Amino acid sequence: MTVDKTKLSYRNKIILAPMVRVGTLPMRLLALEYGADIVYTEELIDLKMIKAKRRINDVLGTIDFVDPSDGSIIFRTCDKEKDKVVLQLGTSDAERALAVGKIVEHDVAGLDINMGCPKEFSIKGGMGVALLSKPDKAVEILKTLVDNLKIPVTCKIRILPTTEDTINLVTKFAATGIAAIGIHCRRKDERPQHQPHPNVIKAVAQAVDIPIIANGGSREIDTYRDIFKFRDRCGVDSIMVARAAQLNVTIFRKEGLLPIFDVIKKYLKLCVDYDNPQSNTKYCVQSMLKELQETPLGKKFLLTQTLHQICNLWDLGDYCYKKQLEYQEKGNFGRREVCPGAIPGDDEETDGPQSKKHKPESETPASSPDILEHNIAFYRANYVEDTSLPKSILHTFASKNFKGVPKYEIQRFDKLFRAICSFDGKKYASTFWEKNKKYAEQGSALVCLLNLGLIEESELIKNGSILR
Ligand SMILES: Cc1cc2nc3c(=O)[nH]c(=O)nc-3n(C[C@H](O)[C@H](O)[C@H](O)COP(=O)(O)O)c2cc1C
């Protein structure tokens, strides 16, 4: 079968550049809505992606690539971006890169190899700019992908010390059959505040035939028109924008920038719709607020701990609450999938997010018959004051009633934890495995409070700690 790799054209395109933490689903969808033609994901590391299990999430209408060891979402995508999303991979190995390519090739429009990251983590792993000093390895990776994948393959590089070296490298890479090459016009030791070198891109573009995507112009991109000014300085027809889009993604909007608070509100709505993690949402909103973090609203924002609290500041608290409840009722349990043995097999590709497959009993820590158990998850967001935390309530109850101090013993499995709370001669534990020890202790305290009648089951159902 001949493969049509021309479906995604890189000619004449305005692109959202790959950005760690920024380029997750809500931001990519917003960039597309405001006029970007193609959106790159944040860099995803091959070793992580290889382990990922693909799940169709019917509740959110997304395809999720889940880390089976802790239930976290490594990559979430959806139909709306299917023909426009390029997954960027951090890799140093052709076989691993291909394995990832095979996992995602039906869900993304293209695969890009990061050869421009100068961070220590990347270089130590032989990834990012390290590949620029190992061109044979880089060529092997690109060629393997081009020869074996149905989707177009690209790479993103930085310029080399001389223009001639850069032209030679791009010529070598182009010969592998890649569909385009992104060039960040700074050298590996140059930082974002340094002047870019659009003239180098111009020289490369004149010397080679492959589509070149110019990058590195955000210092001089304040408006939509500036995007084209920079593109023209580089003498190419496609450009990718990072920092200017991180600051205000409406940079892609022909009619001009929208006020940042309006953009944040739209972004937050998408975060709710796609159940984006609070930490990622907060990071992106913080990038958009920039110096506005010093305003009264900005200061309130910095104190937020949950998506609901962030949404409240932009009048979306009610929307967030209702949506989260709706998703929970429909079975988007998110973190609830996290339990030892909840590792889906390959045969579960089309299962909903709530499916669980347990490892053989012997591989998970056994429960003891003398432990009172309940499946309760601890959600930090449910407790505003420290004094209302389950452990604090139990501690106060213990001191008032001279019962002795509750003790907590941690059990660990893979990267998950649960605690056994010993109190007044009895032991309590949740069967829900938490991602950290503190939450595990709070979870076991909740089970204890429930058994002692100090907390109502209906309350725990209402706040999502117990599933109906
Ligand atoms: C927050 C942030 C995260 C980034 N993450 C990545 C990444 O994952 N992969 C990558 O190739 N470049 C990454 N970059 C670099 C950008 O893609 C881009 O090359 C650089 O910022 C220069 O473009 P600009 O002038 O438009 O910002 C990142 C940049 C920023 C600001």
The ligand as a MOL file (V3000), in Angstrom:
LIG
                    3D

  0  0  0     0  0            999 V3000
M  V30 BEGIN CTAB
M  V30 COUNTS 31 33 0 0 0
M  V30 BEGIN ATOM
M  V30 1 C 7.4720 27.3650 28.2780 0
M  V30 2 C 8.2540 26.8780 27.0870 0
M  V30 3 C 8.3430 25.5100 26.8610 0
M  V30 4 C 9.0370 25.0310 25.7470 0
M  V30 5 N 9.0290 23.6930 25.4770 0
M  V30 6 C 9.5470 23.2330 24.3120 0
M  V30 7 C 9.3690 21.8890 23.9060 0
M  V30 8 O 8.7200 21.0820 24.5970 0
M  V30 9 N 9.9260 21.4940 22.7300 0
M  V30 10 C 10.6330 22.3520 21.9290 0
M  V30 11 O 11.1000 21.9490 20.8630 0
M  V30 12 N 10.7970 23.6390 22.2980 0
M  V30 13 C 10.2600 24.0960 23.4240 0
M  V30 14 N 10.3620 25.4260 23.7510 0
M  V30 15 C 11.0370 26.3250 22.8270 0
M  V30 16 C 10.0370 26.9430 21.8470 0
M  V30 17 O 9.3380 25.9760 21.0910 0
M  V30 18 C 10.7240 27.9080 20.8780 0
M  V30 19 O 11.6800 27.2040 20.1330 0
M  V30 20 C 11.4230 29.0690 21.5740 0
M  V30 21 O 10.6710 29.5930 22.6280 0
M  V30 22 C 11.6970 30.1890 20.5730 0
M  V30 23 O 10.5080 30.5870 19.9320 0
M  V30 24 P 9.7370 31.9460 20.3420 0
M  V30 25 O 10.7100 33.0580 20.0920 0
M  V30 26 O 8.5330 32.0050 19.4750 0
M  V30 27 O 9.4190 31.8450 21.8040 0
M  V30 28 C 9.6930 25.9350 24.8660 0
M  V30 29 C 9.6340 27.2910 25.1330 0
M  V30 30 C 8.9160 27.7690 26.2170 0
M  V30 31 C 8.8320 29.2490 26.4490 0
M  V30 END ATOM
M  V30 BEGIN BOND
M  V30 1 1 1 2
M  V30 2 1 2 3
M  V30 3 2 2 30
M  V30 4 2 3 4
M  V30 5 1 4 5
M  V30 6 1 4 28
M  V30 7 2 5 6
M  V30 8 1 6 7
M  V30 9 1 6 13
M  V30 10 2 7 8
M  V30 11 1 7 9
M  V30 12 1 9 10
M  V30 13 2 10 11
M  V30 14 1 10 12
M  V30 15 2 12 13
M  V30 16 1 13 14
M  V30 17 1 14 15
M  V30 18 1 14 28
M  V30 19 1 15 16
M  V30 20 1 16 17
M  V30 21 1 16 18
M  V30 22 1 18 19
M  V30 23 1 18 20
M  V30 24 1 20 21
M  V30 25 1 20 22
M  V30 26 1 22 23
M  V30 27 1 23 24
M  V30 28 2 24 25
M  V30 29 1 24 26
M  V30 30 1 24 27
M  V30 31 2 28 29
M  V30 32 1 29 30
M  V30 33 1 30 31
M  V30 END BOND
M  V30 END CTAB
M  END
